[in-house]
Amino acid sequence: MAAADILTELEHHPRPCDKEGLKRSIRDALIHQAGKDPLHATPRDWLEAVSYAVRERLIERRMFTQRLFNQEHAKRVYYLSMEYLIGRMLINSLMNLGFFDACREALSEMGVDLLEISELEPDAALGNGGLGRLAACILDSMASQCIPGYGYGIRYEYGMFQQQIQNGQQIEHPDNWLRYGNNWEFPRPEKIFPVRFYGRVVTHRDNGDVRHHWQDCEEVIAMAYDYPTPGYGNKNVNNLRLWAAKATRDFDLNYFNEGDYIGAIQQKAESETISMVLYPNDATAIGRELRLKQEYFFVSASIQDILSHHEEMGYRITELADKVAMQLNDTHPAIAVAELMRLLLDKYQLPWVSAWEITRAVFGYTNHTLMPEALETWPVALMERVLPRHMQIIYEINFHFLNEVRHTFPGDTEIVKRLSIIDEDHGRRVRMAHLAVVGSHHINGVAALHTQLLKDTLFHDFYRLWPERFISITNGITPRLWLNQANPALTSMISEHIGKEWVMDLTQLRQLEAFAEDPTCRQEFRTVKEANKRHLAELVLERTGIEIDPAAMFDVQIKRIHEYKRQLLNILHVIAFYNRIRHGEAPEQAQRVVLFAGKSAPAYVRAKQIIRLINDVADVINHDPVVEGRLKVVFYPNYDVSSAAVIIPAADLSEQISTAGMEASGTGNMKLALNGALTIGTLDGANVEIREAVGEENIFIFGLTTNEVAETKARGYRPREHYEQNAELKEVIDMIASGFFSPSEPGRYRDLVHDLLNNDAFLVLADFESYLHAQERVDALYRKPEEWTRRAMLNTARMGFFSIDRTVKQYADEIWGVTPECWI
Ligand SMILES: *Cc1c(COP(=O)(O)O)cnc(C)c1O
């Protein structure tokens, strides 16, 4: 049989996906793969066996899908992201492939509980927070919508650290997620590309053309690991390719010649550190050389791979932009602009003008933040040392670009300085966001407000130059994970009323609006929420030892710990609530559980203090008999995708309380509203659009607007005035300052309080009063369960816009120019 026929034959006899077929595969994998006698198999052995059975079916479908894309000569989009916050893969794969039920029954007949063993799978936590989770949702959507889309990233040996709380403080543990092996990945030892660093550039003339040779480099090998990503309700399976660093085979020559065997091995270990660990910093730039090397490492390997496929398909390099789109997820992969230019110039020997035209037609850039501490800049000296040829190219890009600027704004030297890719004022640095903007045909913000702010502030000068390049694409979330999988009870209820089309067309949920007016349906909805709350209560008890009452309002703030996200504002309200109980005020206040979850960057001292304060406050309140369980405070440890999937369906109130103008979009806000939590939030990020979607009577908005924040700061903000004018706030602050919550160390929060009273960069005190009033409105509504439920249901019904499928369609139409190709 010819090689080409083998797969065609397999297409007619694929691995069976019914219960009996799965049973056979699981049994075979248990014995032949895990090497276990079923009599002695542990739950982990069963997990390995099931994942192996799923893997076989995934890879078949991936081959068929890839064949289709090749046959159709489809344009492809390559999503370049340093982070993918995926979570567990077993249940997600089974549900997308459509054999969850068959598999559960197959296992059940062998005496194994699918959901139980699925809990043993470690999260793939190759990301920090929202940005990495967005990348994972986009992969799910591209596959589900049959888009020829490929993820590229890094196979970190250690993902996001695991958080433990000890004496109220965050302790980090390494996330050794590959310890038991990983059945979801396909190592590709033959898919290897060299990636070079350091060295020098030698120039010579070739028939009048200047040629550049980058030589005397250190070389690392990037090896591919493939993760098949199945679509929902179709047979397409896309691919996520993650790169691992390996030493080159000839790494040792010099050492060996000198007899330094150990030195040779040490050097090998050093090159492999590039993909060792994810930097655990959310929304802050890291200025470390290793980080720059990580960025270039995965970009270089990805682009080499993309170009090599382009050549294999027989396409000309000049038609690259007809066949390839690349999306930069933030500036982390922005060096791609210089790398593609380098390959087009030095390898393909294209003239500058054509190389630049192709490059700009290929890239799109998504901006995720305006915050100065998150904007990546690299010292010119570092870039020159690590990537000398790229530095030359960046200078040349800048030269041509600034000529264009001078032509558009003659005589304006200030705008030239502001727009330059090189920042000359802070010790000569490369501004990666400027490189990304200049090298892309479209630049998008991730929510309407955020895009407007980009145009008005960070990229204002760029916007004046090229207004047509700036667009807004509001983030979204995948309904497959965040409703269908995470909330089976609500899923059943919804689907009984309106069918299941909503999983692929979330706007269908609008049909639920009518059911919100029906008391019987409201009761069903409440029953679902109560069951989810009982489940969360069990887990809270297990993980924290704290007992919570499912009858209480579950008020949750779950996200990275960041000053701008203002967990501090939340805890100030908690203390005020506590004081009202202590003082016998407002005895009718509804019973509440305030739950926090989130990790702090290990070196972010203030964020770690905030975690400690939350835990200190929790300890006092949870043990004060006066409270009589009317208020409980929980810090749920190790927030990750899996714990999000348990907390979100159980939430009543969603805290989205960032300082206006600081949260680019948020996606946690969308997950919670979709699952029927009401939002208390500022007019920030996508909250603005959530308000429009759900209606302003169904959301609790408070606080300063973006403009008011700016005005307050411009006037000279004096936080102490709020403290002096608001007795309730004063009491709260004084308690923290006096050590009420840290009696063993009364001065523990002295710095924090001092900063709040004298600086308060995030306007916590300015928004306190308005926040408390909003919380009173929340409380009053919660005490009318029928009305609360009605509004919660309207939230679920009106969240259709926030499906990631709408987001991805916009990217496909407005930036990538790719169209679906469905296999069968
Ligand atoms: C959705 C999600 C985030 C982002 O949450 P925000 O509230 O938008 O910051 C972070 N971490 C995890 C695990 C998530 O699932």
The ligand as a Gaussian input file, in Angstrom:
#p B3LYP/6-31G(d) Opt

LIG

0 1
 C      -10.236000      33.825000      33.650000
 C       -9.053000      33.599000      34.490000
 C       -8.239000      34.680000      34.836000
 C       -8.546000      36.102000      34.438000
 O       -9.361000      36.680000      35.423000
 P       -9.617000      38.269000      35.507000
 O      -10.646000      38.397000      36.563000
 O      -10.124000      38.675000      34.153000
 O       -8.322000      38.893000      35.850000
 C       -7.138000      34.440000      35.636000
 N       -6.839000      33.201000      36.067000
 C       -7.617000      32.138000      35.767000
 C       -7.238000      30.795000      36.288000
 C       -8.734000      32.297000      34.961000
 O       -9.485000      31.236000      34.657000

